[in-house]
Amino acid sequence: MQRFENKVVLVTGAGSGIGKASAARVAAEGGSVFCVDLNAQALEATVAEIVSAGGEATARVCDVGDEASVQACVAECVAHYGSLYALVNMAGILRFDDTEQLQTAHWQKVIDINLTGTMLLCRAVLPHLLESGGSIINAASTAALSGLPCGVAYSASKGGVLAMTRSIAVEYAKRGVRANCVCPGDIKTGMTDDVGFPETMDWDLLPRIMSISGAKGPEVMAGVIAMLASADGIHITGEDIRVDGGTLS
C-alpha cells in the first residue's frame, strides 16, 4: 500500500521510539520523510535505515523547544521537497517527580518540549498544510486522560497537547486541515527505559499505566499514525486515539 506516494511528511522525535517507527512506516508506504531529532547520531541512523530499505528520507537536527530552530527546520523541509503533507509530532520527554519536590526548572523543561514545542511545530507547518490539505498528528498520552503517579509535569503537558489539538481541529476543519492526537500507553521505547523514579514512588500505583495484554513496541503506534496521516483518516479530526492495550478500558 503506497498511501504516501508523492507526499512529504515531517516527523519529529525520529531518532528513536514512536517517531522512528512512524518515519519508517511512512517511507515504506512511499512517502518522503523529513526526519527531525535533537540527537544527530540517532537521526542519521534512522535515515540510513530508511534509505537502505529503499525509502526516501532527509535529516535535520532541531530543538523543538526553540522557536528559531523550529522555523528553520520547517523552512528547510519545504525548500528541500517543495511541499508538506503531514506533521507527525512525536518529540517529547518524560519525567517522574514527587510533586512536593518538583523543581520549577524541571516542570518548565517538560512544558517547553512537550507542549510549547508541539505548538511551535503546528504553527510553523499550518501555512503549508493549508496548501496541501494535510494533517497533524500530535503525541498526547494516556497520562492526559488518567492520573499518572509522580507525573504532574508530564500529565499537564500532554493534557495541554490534547486540548490544543482539539482547538486546532475545530479552527481548521473548514479549511481542509485535520488535527488528531494519539494517546500511547505501555509502549516500549528508549524514553521509558531511561526514566528515573523518585524515592517516594508508590509502586502499587504503577499497574494504572500497564496494559492488559502487555507492553508493545512502537510499531503498533506507527500503524495508527500512518492511518491518521493518510487519506484513510479523511473524516477523523479532533480525536484522541488510545493505543494502550486496554489500560484505561
LINWO-V580348 format. One record per residue. N is the residue number from 1. RES is the residue in three letters. NEAR is the number of other ideal C-beta (glycine too) atoms within 12 Angstrom. D_FIRST is the distance of its C-alpha to the first C-alpha in Angstrom with 2 decimals. Layout:
n: (N;N)
res: (RES;RES)
near: (NEAR;NEAR)
d_first: (D_FIRST;D_FIRST)
//
This chain:
n: (1;2;3;4;5;6;7;8;9;10;11;12;13;14;15;16;17;18;19;20;21;22;23;24;25;26;27;28;29;30;31;32;33;34;35;36;37;38;39;40;41;42;43;44;45;46;47;48;49;50;51;52;53;54;55;56;57;58;59;60;61;62;63;64;65;66;67;68;69;70;71;72;73;74;75;76;77;78;79;80;81;82;83;84;85;86;87;88;89;90;91;92;93;94;95;96;97;98;99;100;101;102;103;104;105;106;107;108;109;110;111;112;113;114;115;116;117;118;119;120;121;122;123;124;125;126;127;128;129;130;131;132;133;134;135;136;137;138;139;140;141;142;143;144;145;146;147;148;149;150;151;152;153;154;155;156;157;158;159;160;161;162;163;164;165;166;167;168;169;170;171;172;173;174;175;176;177;178;179;180;181;182;183;184;185;186;187;188;189;190;191;192;193;194;195;196;197;198;199;200;201;202;203;204;205;206;207;208;209;210;211;212;213;214;215;216;217;218;219;220;221;222;223;224;225;226;227;228;229;230;231;232;233;234;235;236;237;238;239;240;241;242;243;244;245;246;247;248;249)
res: (MET;GLN;ARG;PHE;GLU;ASN;LYS;VAL;VAL;LEU;VAL;THR;GLY;ALA;GLY;SER;GLY;ILE;GLY;LYS;ALA;SER;ALA;ALA;ARG;VAL;ALA;ALA;GLU;GLY;GLY;SER;VAL;PHE;CYS;VAL;ASP;LEU;ASN;ALA;GLN;ALA;LEU;GLU;ALA;THR;VAL;ALA;GLU;ILE;VAL;SER;ALA;GLY;GLY;GLU;ALA;THR;ALA;ARG;VAL;CYS;ASP;VAL;GLY;ASP;GLU;ALA;SER;VAL;GLN;ALA;CYS;VAL;ALA;GLU;CYS;VAL;ALA;HIS;TYR;GLY;SER;LEU;TYR;ALA;LEU;VAL;ASN;MET;ALA;GLY;ILE;LEU;ARG;PHE;ASP;ASP;THR;GLU;GLN;LEU;GLN;THR;ALA;HIS;TRP;GLN;LYS;VAL;ILE;ASP;ILE;ASN;LEU;THR;GLY;THR;MET;LEU;LEU;CYS;ARG;ALA;VAL;LEU;PRO;HIS;LEU;LEU;GLU;SER;GLY;GLY;SER;ILE;ILE;ASN;ALA;ALA;SER;THR;ALA;ALA;LEU;SER;GLY;LEU;PRO;CYS;GLY;VAL;ALA;TYR;SER;ALA;SER;LYS;GLY;GLY;VAL;LEU;ALA;MET;THR;ARG;SER;ILE;ALA;VAL;GLU;TYR;ALA;LYS;ARG;GLY;VAL;ARG;ALA;ASN;CYS;VAL;CYS;PRO;GLY;ASP;ILE;LYS;THR;GLY;MET;THR;ASP;ASP;VAL;GLY;PHE;PRO;GLU;THR;MET;ASP;TRP;ASP;LEU;LEU;PRO;ARG;ILE;MET;SER;ILE;SER;GLY;ALA;LYS;GLY;PRO;GLU;VAL;MET;ALA;GLY;VAL;ILE;ALA;MET;LEU;ALA;SER;ALA;ASP;GLY;ILE;HIS;ILE;THR;GLY;GLU;ASP;ILE;ARG;VAL;ASP;GLY;GLY;THR;LEU;SER)
near: (16;16;27;37;20;17;32;39;55;54;56;54;46;49;37;36;39;46;47;44;41;53;54;43;40;47;40;28;35;24;40;33;49;46;51;47;36;30;26;19;15;27;34;22;23;40;33;22;26;35;21;14;19;13;28;30;40;33;36;35;27;40;28;44;28;21;20;15;26;36;21;21;39;36;22;24;37;29;17;22;26;16;27;40;42;47;54;53;51;51;50;46;37;36;37;34;31;21;23;10;18;25;17;12;13;27;25;20;25;37;30;27;40;44;39;28;39;44;32;34;50;41;26;34;44;27;21;32;36;22;18;31;20;39;48;51;55;53;56;43;48;36;41;37;28;23;22;34;25;32;37;27;35;40;36;28;40;42;31;32;44;35;25;35;41;26;21;35;31;18;21;28;22;11;20;19;34;41;46;42;45;47;38;49;40;32;41;24;34;24;32;31;13;14;23;16;21;22;12;16;21;16;16;8;18;19;13;24;35;23;24;16;15;16;22;28;24;34;24;32;42;38;29;35;50;39;33;43;46;33;24;19;28;19;14;26;30;28;28;36;33;30;37;34;25;16;29;25;13)
d_first: (0.00;3.83;5.89;8.73;9.38;13.21;13.66;16.10;16.34;19.66;19.79;23.29;24.39;21.85;24.41;24.02;22.94;20.48;20.27;19.44;16.77;15.19;15.48;13.84;10.81;10.50;11.19;8.70;5.95;8.31;11.09;14.76;16.44;20.14;21.32;24.58;27.03;30.78;30.65;30.37;30.20;27.38;25.48;25.97;24.74;21.43;20.92;22.11;19.62;16.64;18.19;19.05;15.48;14.73;13.76;15.90;18.27;21.82;24.34;27.10;29.72;30.53;32.82;31.15;34.58;36.11;35.89;36.52;33.97;31.24;32.24;32.24;28.84;27.16;29.22;28.15;24.43;24.89;27.31;25.01;21.80;23.46;21.61;20.11;17.40;17.60;19.97;19.26;22.89;23.29;26.51;29.40;32.34;33.86;37.61;39.88;43.41;46.42;46.70;50.44;49.93;46.87;47.67;46.99;45.43;42.89;42.11;41.71;39.37;36.93;37.16;36.87;33.62;31.85;33.04;34.47;31.81;29.07;31.10;31.68;27.99;27.32;30.33;29.47;25.92;26.79;28.23;25.04;22.78;25.21;24.46;20.65;20.53;18.77;19.11;20.84;20.15;23.40;24.47;27.13;28.13;29.72;32.84;32.53;32.91;35.46;38.28;37.63;40.86;42.01;38.97;40.64;39.32;35.72;35.79;37.35;34.80;31.83;33.66;34.13;30.45;29.72;32.46;31.59;27.94;29.16;31.62;29.10;26.91;30.00;31.28;28.19;26.67;28.50;27.50;23.74;22.94;21.71;22.86;22.18;23.24;21.99;24.92;24.42;27.04;27.98;25.20;26.28;26.30;28.91;30.20;31.34;32.71;34.99;36.38;40.08;41.96;45.40;48.33;48.72;45.29;45.76;43.55;43.92;41.71;38.67;37.33;36.61;33.54;32.38;29.74;30.77;28.18;28.71;27.13;23.49;21.75;19.96;16.47;17.01;17.55;14.54;12.19;14.52;14.90;11.28;11.42;14.78;13.98;11.20;12.13;11.60;14.82;16.65;19.63;20.03;22.60;25.57;24.26;24.77;22.25;24.01;22.24;25.43;25.60;28.23;30.53;31.64;31.32)
//
